[in-house]
């Protein structure tokens, strides 16, 4: 009897890069590995979408559509190239209008996609209906998704097999057209038994002819067990990655899964160990200069209690490294548990996972529930759709008060359509003002990436890739053998023997840290009534709202910083006139750094 053929999608170049490097891998560095994967017999790839759209403009100064075109050339015309879309959010953290949702499907079809995996983090089927329609309209295969995770202990009301059956029945009842069904656990927190029961349920409802697959991550350490449970329950496909971007926060390694099914009646994509070994050798060589975040290679026993997706975890830690606040990460992960418990149990996958993390971040940095993150607040108020259960009433009240918004039950897509800033005409006007050609690609880039998309289109983009040569670098030299070096944002004094050809390390001591307190930044100037306006945390300068000579009033926002994809307003502590501006847009500033002087 022939073994059951299991379709393997190689997630290396999308979810793997996102889960390990925060999606920051340059196109020309990895394309040789795509060719090697093709030679190894892989013909189903995840190659774009998700964070591998915005990240190219935010951090790589590259065009996602050009990357997709070149990937298609390397993978060949017959490869099944798949992207990830967030329903009404497509490839952004915000809801999109019908115009932009249609443009997303049209452009991704134009630039080489075969299949779009389409999910909603709230499992609100209304958020999938229009995007599904446009995906099929533009000739693409549609993989509809039910999102999964485990809830923190003592939380009930969603995320069990019965809940997923309800979600799947709603998809079937809606009439959404699909080519395959995926159960997606971005945090890897579902138990193997729940996976088994869920896939068995789905196979019973869908029959034997619908392609059914599971997607998970190794973050909580149970991914192989979950994949084996899914296969036993009747799944037709699973997602795997290649080393060095496998395991840890990413998908299990192809070789590991080949080993796990030895002696079982499964043929994993017709793949052969020797060919995969050659492919992984090429990929290792392509990525050898990239800094491997230690958290990307680990599994965490805390993740089932604070379900942070692998694909979001390293994106967040990379941003925290950028802002020299990585020491806050353990506290933020711990704080996520309460945020999930009170937020209505949306699945911890983008954009909801980012909302959870941002709120947990605010709770750590500003005090518990002192500052409601905009995305989290809008979610509990209904602006992203219906949450699986009703959020905590006290948090809803806080969000309404702080964001000055009312509860809504209107469909998220209708709210987006009523927002002029989400229209194609609005974005075209911005492009025309900036002197940028209003192609469909440029319109979508600007609409999806806002100011950073415009900066890219104007040739002002920045490359923010962490390579090993950038991690340890001499900053100053005193004497013949004493150096100050920076490692992951921390300063050290290093003494070596003569010369660097064959040096001997004599000592390493931590450099004296600034005495500036960093634990409790506020949303306004930390200087009270002082005429010196300082940064309340390490962040990037997003906008400067005043000019030299301007008169300002106490409490007026004069600078907007950006950290963790959030805007942090900096206000004056007193009336005055702007005497000096000591920063520029795009600059990274430290906690307590002087930004503006008043007189």
For each residue, the residues with C-beta under 8 A, 3 or more apart:
1: 265
2: 267
3: 265 266 267
4: 265 266 267
5: 267 269 270
6: 231 235 236 237 238 266 267 268 269
7: 44 211 213 236 237 238 269
8: 42 44 237 238 239 240 254 268 269 271
9: 44 45 46 80 82 213 237 238 239 240
10: 13 37 42 44 45 46 240 241 242 254
11: 14 15 16 46 239 240 241 250 251
12: 16 17 33 37 45 241 242 245 246 283
13: 10 16 17 30 33 34 45 46 47 52 71
14: 11 17 18 45 46 47 48 49 50 52 83 84
15: 11 18 19 46 50 84 239 241 250 251 310 311
16: 11 12 13 19 20 241 242 245 246 250 251
17: 12 13 14 20 21 23 24 25 30 52 245
18: 14 15 21 22 23 50 51 52 55 311 314 315
19: 15 16 217 245 248 249 250 251 296 310 311 313 314
20: 16 17 244 245 248 249 250 292 293 296 314
21: 17 18 24 25 245 290 293 296 314 318 466
22: 18 51 55 59 293 314 315 316 317 318 319
23: 17 18 50 51 52 55 56 59 315
24: 17 21 55 59 60 318 464 465 466
25: 17 21 29 30 60 287 290 465
26: 29 30 60 62 463 465
27: 30 31 60 62 66 67 70
28: 31
29: 25 26 286 287 290
30: 13 17 25 26 27 33 34 283 286 287
31: 27 28 34 35 70 71 74
32: 35 36 282 286
33: 12 13 30 36 37 242 279 282 283 286 287
34: 13 30 31 37 38 45 71 74 75
35: 31 32 38 39 74
36: 32 33 39 40 278 279 282 283
37: 10 12 33 34 40 42 45 75 242 279 283
38: 34 35 42 43 74 75 76 79
39: 35 36 275 278 279
40: 36 37 271 272 275 276 278 279
41: 269 270 271 272 275
42: 8 10 37 38 45 269 271 279
43: 38 75 76 78 79 80
44: 7 8 9 10 79 80 82 269
45: 9 10 12 13 14 34 37 42 71 75 79 80 81 82
46: 9 10 11 13 14 15 49 82 83 84 117 239
47: 13 14 68 71 75 81 82 83 112 113
48: 14 52 53 64 67 68 71 81 83 84 108 113
49: 14 46 52 53 83 84 85 91 108 116 117
50: 14 15 18 23 53 83 84 86 91 311 350
51: 18 22 23 54 55 311 315 350
52: 13 14 17 18 23 48 49 55 56 64
53: 48 49 50 56 57 64 91 448
54: 51 57 58 91 92 448 449 452
55: 18 22 23 24 51 52 58 59 60 315
56: 23 52 53 59 60 62 63 64 67
57: 53 54 60 61 62 63 64 445 449 452 453 456 461
58: 54 55 449 452 464
59: 22 23 24 55 56 462 463 464 465
60: 24 25 26 27 55 56 57 461 463 464 465
61: 57 456 461 462 463
62: 26 27 56 57 66 67
63: 56 57 66 67 441 445 456
64: 48 52 53 56 57 67 68 445
65: 68 69 107 111 441
66: 27 62 63 69 70
67: 27 48 56 62 63 64 70 71
68: 47 48 64 65 71 72 81 108 111 112 113
69: 65 66 72 73 111 112
70: 27 31 66 67 73 74
71: 13 31 34 45 47 48 67 68 74 75 81 112
72: 68 69 75 76 77 79 81 111 112
73: 69 70
74: 31 34 35 38 70 71
75: 34 37 38 43 45 47 71 72 79 81
76: 38 43 72 79
77: 72
78: 43
79: 38 43 44 45 72 75 76 114
80: 9 43 44 45 114 115
81: 45 47 48 68 71 72 75 112 113 114 115
82: 9 44 45 46 47 113 114 115 116 117 143
83: 14 46 47 48 49 50 108 113 115 116 117
84: 14 15 46 48 49 50 91 116 117 119
85: 49 90 91 104 108 116 117 118 119 131 135
86: 50 89 90 91 92 119 120 121 350 351
87: 90 118 119 120 127 128 131
88: 95 96 101 120 127 128 130 131 384 385 412 413 416
89: 86 92 93 94 95 96 127 350 351 384
90: 85 86 87 96 100 101 104 131 448
91: 49 50 53 54 84 85 86 104 448
92: 54 86 89 96 351 448 449
93: 89 350 351 354 375 565
94: 89 351
95: 88 89 383 384 412 413 415 416 422
96: 88 89 90 92 100 101 104 413 416 422 447
97: 100 101 413 416 417 419 422 423
98: 101 102 130 413 416 417
99: 102 103 422 423 424
100: 90 96 97 103 104 422 424 444 447 448
101: 88 90 96 97 98 104 105 130 131 134 413
102: 98 99 105 106 134 137
103: 99 100 106 107 424 440 443 444
104: 85 90 91 96 100 101 107 108 131 134 444
105: 101 102 108 109 116 131 134 135 137 138 140
106: 102 103 109 110 134 138 440
107: 65 103 104 110 111 440 441 444
108: 48 49 68 83 85 104 105 111 113 116 138 140
109: 105 106 113 138 139 140
110: 106 107
111: 65 68 69 72 107 108
112: 47 68 69 71 72 81
113: 47 48 68 81 82 83 108 109 116 140
114: 79 80 81 82 140 141
115: 80 81 82 83 140 141 142 143 179 180
116: 49 82 83 84 85 105 108 113 135 140 141 142 143
117: 46 49 82 83 84 85 143 145 182 184
118: 85 87 128 131 132 135 142 143 144 145
119: 84 85 86 87 128 144 145 146 147 182 184 349
120: 86 87 88 123 124 125 127 128 145 147 385
121: 86 147 346 347 348 349 350 351 352 353 384
122: 127 344 346 347 352 379 384 385 386 387 388
123: 120 146 147 167 347 388
124: 120 127 128 385 386 412
125: 120 128 129 167 170 171 174 176
126: 129 385 386 411 412 413
127: 87 88 89 120 122 124 131 384 385 411 412 413
128: 87 88 118 119 120 124 125 131 132 144 171 174 176
129: 125 126 132 133 174 176
130: 88 98 101 133 134 413
131: 85 87 88 90 101 104 105 118 127 128 134 135
132: 118 128 129 135 136 142 144 176 177 178
133: 129 130 136 137 177
134: 101 102 104 105 106 130 131 137 138
135: 85 105 116 118 131 132 138 140 141 142
136: 132 133 139 140 142 177
137: 102 105 133 134
138: 105 106 108 109 134 135
139: 109 136
140: 105 108 109 113 114 115 116 135 136
141: 114 115 116 135 179 180
142: 115 116 118 132 135 136 176 177 178 179 180
143: 82 115 116 117 118 178 179 180 181 182 213
144: 118 119 128 132 171 176 178 180 181 182
145: 117 118 119 120 181 182 183 184
146: 119 123 164 167 168 171 181 182 183 184
147: 119 120 121 123 184 185 186 347 349
148: 159 164 183 184 185 190 194 195 198 347
149: 159 185 186 187 189 190 307 347 348 349
150: 159 187 189 190 191 194 304 307
151: 155 156 158 159 340 345
152: 155 304 305 306 307 337 340 341
153: 305
154:
155: 151 152 340 341 345
156: 151
157: 163 345 388 389
158: 151 163 345 388 389
159: 148 149 150 151 163 164 345 347 388
160: 163 164 194
161: 164 165 194 197 198 201
162: 165 166
163: 157 158 159 160 166 167 388
164: 146 148 159 160 161 167 168 183 198 201 202
165: 161 162 168 169 198 201 205
166: 162 163 169 170
167: 123 125 146 163 164 170 171
168: 146 164 165 171 172 181 201 202 205 206
169: 165 166 172 173 205
170: 125 166 167 173 174
171: 125 128 144 146 167 168 174 176 178 181
172: 168 169 205
173: 169 170
174: 125 128 129 170 171
175:
176: 125 128 129 132 142 144 171
177: 132 133 136 142
178: 132 142 143 144 171 181
179: 115 141 142 143 211
180: 115 141 142 143 144 210 211 212 213 237
181: 143 144 145 146 168 171 178 202 206 210 211 212 213
182: 117 119 143 144 145 146 212 213 214 215
183: 145 146 148 164 195 198 199 202 213 214 215 230
184: 117 119 145 146 147 148 215 216 349
185: 147 148 149 188 189 190 195 214 215 216 217 226
186: 147 149 215 217 309 310 311 312 347 348 349 350 353
187: 149 150 217 219 220 303 307 308 309 310 348 349 353
188: 185 216 217 218 219 220 221 222 223 226 303 309 310
189: 149 150 185 219 220 303 304 307 348
190: 148 149 150 185 194 195 198 216 222 226
191: 150 194 195 222 226
192: 195 196 222 225 226 228 229
193: 196 197 229
194: 148 150 160 161 190 191 197 198
195: 148 183 185 190 191 192 198 199 214 216 226 229 230 233
196: 192 193 199 200 229 230 232 233
197: 161 193 194 200 201 233
198: 148 161 164 165 183 190 194 195 201 202 233
199: 183 195 196 202 203 212 214 229 230 233 234 235
200: 196 197 203 204 233 234
201: 161 164 165 168 197 198 204 205
202: 164 168 181 183 198 199 205 206 212
203: 199 200 206 207 208 212 233 234
204: 200 201
205: 165 168 169 172 201 202
206: 168 181 202 203 209 210 212
207: 203 210
208: 203
209: 206
210: 180 181 206 207
211: 7 179 180 181 236 237
212: 180 181 182 199 202 203 206 234 235 236 237
213: 7 9 143 180 181 182 183 230 235 236 237 238 239
214: 182 183 185 195 199 226 227 230 235 237 238 239
215: 182 183 184 185 186 238 239 251
216: 184 185 188 190 195 223 226 227 239 251
217: 19 185 186 187 188 220 223 249 250 251 309 310 311
218: 188 221 223 224 246 247 248 249 250 251 252 299 310
219: 187 188 189 248 249 299 300 303 308 309 310 313
220: 187 188 189 217 223 299 300 301 303 304
221: 188 218 299 300 301
222: 188 190 191 192 225 226
223: 188 216 217 218 220 226 227 251 252
224: 218 227 228 252 256 257 260
225: 192 222 228 229
226: 185 188 190 191 192 195 214 216 222 223 229 230
227: 214 216 223 224 230 231 238 252 257 260
228: 192 224 225 231 232 260 261
229: 192 193 195 196 199 225 226 232 233
230: 183 195 196 199 213 214 226 227 233 235 238
231: 6 227 228 234 235 238 261 264 266
232: 196 228 229
233: 195 196 197 198 199 200 203 229 230
234: 199 200 203 212 231
235: 6 199 212 213 214 230 231 238
236: 6 7 211 212 213
237: 6 7 8 9 180 211 212 213 214
238: 6 7 8 9 213 214 215 227 230 231 235 257
239: 8 9 11 15 46 213 214 215 216 251
240: 8 9 10 11 246 251 252 253 254 257 268
241: 10 11 12 15 16 245 246 250 251 252 253 254
242: 10 12 16 33 37 245 246 253 254 276 279 280 283
243: 246 247 253 255 280 283 284
244: 20 280 283 284 287 292
245: 12 16 17 19 20 21 241 242 250 283 287
246: 12 16 218 240 241 242 243 250 251 252 253 254 256
247: 218 243 250 252 253 256 297
248: 19 20 218 219 295 296 297 298 299 310
249: 19 20 217 218 219 295 296 298 310 311 313 314
250: 11 15 16 19 20 217 218 241 245 246 247 296 310
251: 11 15 16 19 215 216 217 218 223 239 240 241 246
252: 218 223 224 227 240 241 246 247 256 257
253: 240 241 242 243 246 247 256 257
254: 8 10 240 241 242 246 257 258 268 271 276 280
255: 243 258 259 273 276 277 280
256: 224 246 247 252 253 259 260
257: 224 227 238 240 252 253 254 260 261 268
258: 254 255 261 262 268 271 273 276
259: 255 256 262
260: 224 227 228 256 257
261: 228 231 257 258 264 266 268
262: 258 259
263:
264: 231 261
265: 1 3 4
266: 3 4 6 231 261
267: 2 3 4 5 6 270
268: 6 8 240 254 257 258 261 271
269: 5 6 7 8 41 42 44
270: 5 41 267
271: 8 40 41 42 254 258 268 275 276
272: 40 41 275 276
273: 255 258 276 277
274: 277 278
275: 39 40 41 271 272 278 279
276: 40 242 254 255 258 271 272 273 279 280
277: 255 273 274 280 281
278: 36 39 40 274 275 281 282
279: 33 36 37 39 40 42 242 275 276 282 283
280: 242 243 244 254 255 276 277 283 284
281: 277 278 284 285
282: 32 33 36 278 279 285 286
283: 12 30 33 36 37 242 243 244 245 279 280 286 287
284: 243 244 280 281 287 288
285: 281 282 288
286: 29 30 32 33 282 283
287: 25 29 30 33 244 245 283 284 290
288: 284 285
289: 467 468 469
290: 21 25 29 287 465 466 467 468
291: 466 467 468 470 471
292: 20 244 296 297
293: 20 21 22 296 297 314 317 318 321
294: 297 298
295: 248 249 298 313 314 317 329
296: 19 20 21 248 249 250 292 293 313 314
297: 247 248 292 293 294
298: 248 249 294 295
299: 218 219 220 221 248 303
300: 219 220 221 303 333
301: 220 221 304
302: 305 306 333 334
303: 187 188 189 219 220 299 300 306 307 308
304: 150 152 189 220 301 307
305: 152 153 302 337
306: 152 302 303 333 334 335 336 337 340 360
307: 149 150 152 187 189 303 304 336 340 348 353
308: 187 219 303 312 313 316 333 336 348 353 356 357
309: 186 187 188 217 219 312 313 348 349 350 353
310: 15 19 186 187 188 217 218 219 248 249 250 313 314
311: 15 18 19 50 51 186 217 249 314 315 350
312: 186 308 309 315 316 348 349 350 353 354 357
313: 19 219 249 295 296 308 309 310 316 317
314: 18 19 20 21 22 249 293 295 296 310 311 317 318
315: 18 22 23 51 55 311 312 318 319
316: 22 308 312 313 319 320 329 332 357 564
317: 22 293 295 313 314 320 321 326 329
318: 21 22 24 293 314 315 321 322 466
319: 22 315 316 322 323 563 564 565
320: 316 317 323 325 326 328 329 564
321: 293 317 318 324 326 466 488 489
322: 318 319 464 540 588
323: 319 320 537 538 539 540 563 564 588
324: 321 489 538 590
325: 320 328 518 537 538 563
326: 317 320 321 329 488 489
327:
328: 320 325 331 332 361 364 365
329: 295 316 317 320 326 332 333
330: 333 334
331: 328 334 335 364
332: 316 328 329 335 336 357 360 361 364
333: 300 302 306 308 329 330 336 360
334: 302 306 330 331 337
335: 306 331 332 338 339 360 361 363 364 368
336: 306 307 308 332 333 339 340 356 357 360
337: 152 305 306 334 340 341
338: 335 341 342 360 363 368
339: 335 336 342 343 356 359 360 363 376
340: 151 152 155 306 307 336 337 343 345 348 356
341: 152 155 337 338 392
342: 338 339 391 392 394 395
343: 339 340 346 352 355 356 359 376 379 380 387 391 392 395
344: 122 379 380 387 388 389 390 391
345: 151 155 157 158 159 340 387 388 389
346: 121 122 343 352 355 379 387 388
347: 121 122 123 147 148 149 159 186 352
348: 121 149 186 187 189 307 308 309 312 340 352 353 356
349: 119 121 147 149 184 186 187 309 312 352 353
350: 50 51 86 89 93 121 186 309 311 312 353 354
351: 86 89 92 93 94 121 354 355 375 384
352: 121 122 343 346 347 348 349 355 356 379 384
353: 121 186 187 307 308 309 312 348 349 350 356 357
354: 93 312 350 351 357 358 375 565
355: 343 346 351 352 358 359 373 375 376 379
356: 308 336 339 340 343 348 352 353 359 360 376
357: 308 312 316 332 336 353 354 360 361 564
358: 354 355 361 362 373 375 376 564 565 566
359: 339 343 355 356 362 363 372 373 376
360: 306 332 333 335 336 338 339 356 357 363 364
361: 328 332 335 357 358 364 365 373 564 566
362: 358 359 365 366 370 371 372 373 566
363: 335 338 339 359 360 366 367 368 369 370
364: 328 331 332 335 360 361
365: 328 361 362 520 521 537
366: 362 363 370 371 520 521 522 523
367: 363 370 371 520
368: 335 338 363
369: 363 372 395 398
370: 362 363 366 367
371: 362 366 367 402 523
372: 359 362 369 376 377 395 398 399 402 403
373: 355 358 359 361 362 376 377 566
374: 377 378 403 566
375: 93 351 354 355 358 378 379
376: 339 343 355 356 358 359 372 373 379 380 399
377: 372 373 374 380 381 398 399 402 403 405
378: 374 375 381 383 384 399 403 405
379: 122 343 344 346 352 355 375 376 382 383 384 387 391
380: 343 344 376 377 387 391 395 396 399
381: 377 378 396 399 400 403 405 406 407 408
382: 379 385 386 387 407 408 409 410
383: 95 378 379 405 408 412 415
384: 88 89 95 121 122 127 351 352 378 379 412
385: 88 120 122 124 126 127 382 411 412
386: 122 124 126 382 409
387: 122 343 344 345 346 379 380 382 390 391
388: 122 123 157 158 159 163 344 345 346
389: 157 158 344 345
390: 344 387 393
391: 342 343 344 379 380 387 395 396
392: 341 342 343 395 396
393: 390 396 397
394: 342 397 398
395: 342 343 369 372 380 391 392 398 399
396: 380 381 391 392 393 399 400 407
397: 393 394 400 401
398: 369 372 377 394 395 401 402
399: 372 376 377 378 380 381 395 396 402 403 405
400: 381 396 397 403 404 405 406 407
401: 397 398 404
402: 371 372 377 398 399
403: 372 374 377 378 381 399 400
404: 400 401
405: 377 378 381 383 399 400 408
406: 381 400
407: 381 382 396 400
408: 381 382 383 405 415
409: 382 386
410: 382 414 415
411: 126 127 385 414 415
412: 88 95 124 126 127 383 384 385 415 416
413: 88 95 96 97 98 101 126 127 130 416 417
414: 410 411 417 418
415: 95 383 408 410 411 412 418 419
416: 88 95 96 97 98 412 413 419 422
417: 97 98 413 414 422
418: 414 415
419: 97 415 416 422 423
420: 423 426
421: 426
422: 95 96 97 99 100 416 417 419 426 447
423: 97 99 419 420 426 427
424: 99 100 103 427 428 443 447
425: 428 429
426: 420 421 422 423 429 430
427: 423 424 430 431 443 446 447
428: 424 425 431 432 438 443
429: 425 426 432 433
430: 426 427 433 434 446 454
431: 427 428 434 436 437 438 442 443 446 454 457
432: 428 429 435 436 438
433: 429 430
434: 430 431 454 457 458
435: 432
436: 431 432 442 446 454 457 458
437: 431 442
438: 428 431 432 442 443
439: 442 443
440: 103 106 107 443 444
441: 63 65 107 444 445
442: 431 436 437 438 439 445 446 457
443: 103 424 427 428 431 438 439 440 446 447
444: 100 103 104 107 440 441 447 448
445: 57 63 64 441 442 448 449 453 456 457
446: 427 430 431 436 442 443 449 450 453 454 457
447: 96 100 422 424 427 443 444 450 453
448: 53 54 90 91 92 100 444 445 453
449: 54 57 58 92 445 446 452 453 454 456
450: 446 447 453 454
451: 454 455 542
452: 54 57 58 449 455 456 461
453: 57 445 446 447 448 449 450 456 457
454: 430 431 434 436 446 449 450 451 457 458
455: 451 452 458 460 461
456: 57 61 63 445 449 452 453 459 460 461
457: 431 434 436 442 445 446 453 454
458: 434 436 454 455
459: 456
460: 455 456
461: 57 60 61 452 455 456
462: 59 61 586
463: 26 59 60 61
464: 24 58 59 60 322
465: 24 25 26 59 60 290
466: 21 24 290 291 318 321 470 471
467: 289 290 291 470 471
468: 289 290 291 471 472
469: 289 473
470: 291 466 467 473
471: 291 466 467 468 487 488
472: 468 485 486 487
473: 469 470 485 486
474: 477 483 484 485
475: 483 484 485 486 491
476: 483 484
477: 474 482 483
478: 482 483 484
479: 482
480: 498
481: 495 496 497 498 506
482: 477 478 479 493 494 495
483: 474 475 476 477 478 493 494 495 496
484: 474 475 476 478 491 492 493 494 511
485: 472 473 474 475 491 492 494
486: 472 473 475 489 490 491 492
487: 471 472 490 492
488: 321 326 471
489: 321 324 326 486
490: 486 487 510 511
491: 475 484 485 486 510 511 513
492: 484 485 486 487 508 509 510 511
493: 482 483 484 507 508 509 510 511
494: 482 483 484 485 505 507 508
495: 481 482 483 505 506 507
496: 481 483 500 503 504 505 506
497: 481 503 504 506
498: 480 481 503
499: 502 503
500: 496 503
501:
502: 499
503: 496 497 498 499 500
504: 496 497
505: 494 495 496 508
506: 481 495 496 497
507: 493 494 495
508: 492 493 494 505
509: 492 493
510: 490 491 492 493 513
511: 484 490 491 492 493
512:
513: 491 510
514: 590 592
515:
516: 590 591 592
517: 520 592
518: 325 521 537 538 591 592
519:
520: 365 366 367 517
521: 365 366 518 526 536 537 591
522: 366 525 526 536
523: 366 371 536 568 569 571
524: 536 555 569 570 571 573
525: 522 528 530 533 534 536 570 571 572 573
526: 521 522 534 536 592
527: 530 532 533 534 573
528: 525 573
529: 554 573 574
530: 525 527 533 573 574
531: 574 576 579 597 598 599
532: 527 594 596 597 598
533: 525 527 530 558 559 570 572 573 594 595 596 597 598
534: 525 526 527 592 593 594 595
535: 538 539 561 570 589 590 591 592 593 595
536: 521 522 523 524 525 526 561 568 570 591
537: 323 325 365 518 521 561 563 568 591
538: 323 324 325 518 535 563 588 589 590 591
539: 323 535 561 562 563 568 588 589
540: 322 323 561 562 563 586 587 588 589
541: 544 559 561 562 583 584 585 586 587 588 589 595
542: 451 560 561 562 567 585
543: 559 560 585
544: 541 558 559 581 583 584 585
545: 557 558 559 560
546: 550 552 558 559 578 581 596
547: 550 578 581
548: 578 579 580 581
549: 577 578
550: 546 547 577 578
551: 575 576 577 578
552: 546 556 558 572 575 576 577 578 598
553: 556 572 575
554: 529 572 573 574 575
555: 524 571 572
556: 552 553 571 572
557: 545 560 569 570 571
558: 533 544 545 546 552 570 571 572 578 595 596
559: 533 541 543 544 545 546 569 570 583 595 596
560: 542 543 545 557 567 568 569 570
561: 535 536 537 539 540 541 542 567 568 569 570 589
562: 539 540 541 542 565 566 567 568
563: 319 323 325 537 538 539 540 566 568
564: 316 319 320 323 357 358 361
565: 93 319 354 358 562
566: 358 361 362 373 374 562 563
567: 542 560 561 562
568: 523 536 537 539 560 561 562 563
569: 523 524 557 559 560 561
570: 524 525 533 535 536 557 558 559 560 561 595
571: 523 524 525 555 556 557 558
572: 525 533 552 553 554 555 556 558 575 576 598
573: 524 525 527 528 529 530 533 554
574: 529 530 531 554 598
575: 551 552 553 554 572
576: 531 551 552 572 579 598 599
577: 549 550 551 552 598 599
578: 546 547 548 549 550 551 552 558 581 596 597 598
579: 531 548 576 597 598 599
580: 548 596 597
581: 544 546 547 548 578 595 596
582: 594 595 596 597
583: 541 544 559 587 589 593 595 596
584: 541 544 587
585: 541 542 543 544
586: 462 540 541
587: 540 541 583 584
588: 322 323 538 539 540 541
589: 535 538 539 540 541 561 583 593 595
590: 324 514 516 535 538 593
591: 516 518 521 535 536 537 538
592: 514 516 517 518 526 534 535
593: 534 535 583 589 590
594: 532 533 534 582 597
595: 533 534 535 541 558 559 570 581 582 583 589
596: 532 533 546 558 559 578 580 581 582 583
597: 531 532 533 578 579 580 582 594
598: 531 532 533 552 572 574 576 577 578 579
599: 531 576 577 579
